[in-house]
Amino acid sequence: MVLGRKESILVSGGAGFIGTHTVLQLLNAGFAVSVLDNLDNAVQESLDKVRELVGPQLSNNLHFHLGDITNLDDLEILFSQTKFDAVIHFAGLKAVGESVANPMRYFDNNLVGSINLYKVMAKYNCKKLVFSSSATVYGQPDKIPCVEDFELKAMNPYGRTKLFLEEIARDLHKADQKWRIILLRYFNPVGAHESGMLGEDPRGIPNNLMPYITQVAVGRLPELNVYGHDYPTPDGSAIRDYIHVMDLADGHVVALEKLLQHNDIGCVAYNLGTGRGTSVLEMVSAFEKASGKKLPIKLCPRRPGDATAVYASTYKAERELGWKAKYGIDEMCRDQWKWASQNPWGYRSKP
Ligand code: WQD
């Protein structure tokens, strides 16, 4: 734990799942952190838990601002009050299915909101950015593991917003080399802080595998639909690169340190994954082992738009950031279960 650094970091979407875990690690690294969040898919109580975890001294370095990146006034007030050394930009909508049904909401929130943020950053001469990108920019890769210089080809409006925002970042840097930008492409974030006090707390019925499994295990949902059991994989279910959210959080701190300490960073993308693929059925087994619960499953047809197998090449992040994921599937399931069993309704009370 480092006390009293001077750098001040703005974290947009910092009350969310990945945001809170990253804010925790930023505070533990001694940064001053301001969180901007509209609480559309988060609750402020999650930041109270972060304060509890870091203790009274470091929690003085955490400031919360209710606001929205689509509101230029919110951003103007924030940047006029505080001189930020860098921004970690998480804020954005991220449900693939929802983006197909309502693309304009995604283009407005994710694209216009991010452009607003970048405009105000430039106005206040804050041009160091860590951007929350995603493996969805690879689309359905022709080969695996995914390497950062692969052709980018998103398959849904959500993924396209991430791809467009990567291109916008590259253009910003080309036009003005003072912009230093690191694009972090997450694979499948899961797990929770070891304390069981932070975790994924999606509103409504989860779209993603792990929060859905979790809600079956605590009895909020009756069974897990396994989408696809006829894939050309060892057990017929689809394969993904699941990464512990704490590994992801540490990856952001390392990327930020690199931006603050090096002037030669242009605009560069890194995969944040483990480099290992896990199938849906393997994940179910691992979670049953961690929770001691038998998970009822129903084998269903494939989900439209799903890829057979996606996992990361991790060499570039290892070589250039000195970052490598530490946790495996068992730790991910152990920590996810501790969070779920201690908070069966997330931060929200049972209706
Ligand atoms: C994983 C596997 C499903 C739910 C998406 C976004 C990506 C990132 C993570 C933001 C697939 C199967 C799922 C269920 C299932 N989000 N599954 N039953 O689709 O790999 O990635 O979320 O950055 O950008 O694209 O994650 O967890 O939805 O699915 O069988 O109830 O689990 O078919 O094979 P995905 P996922």
Residues whose N, C-alpha, C, O or C-beta is under 5 A from the ligand:
A	BS01	WQD	K94 V96 S134 T136 F187 N188 N207 N208 L209 M210 Y212 N225 V226 Y227 A238 R240 V280 R303 D306
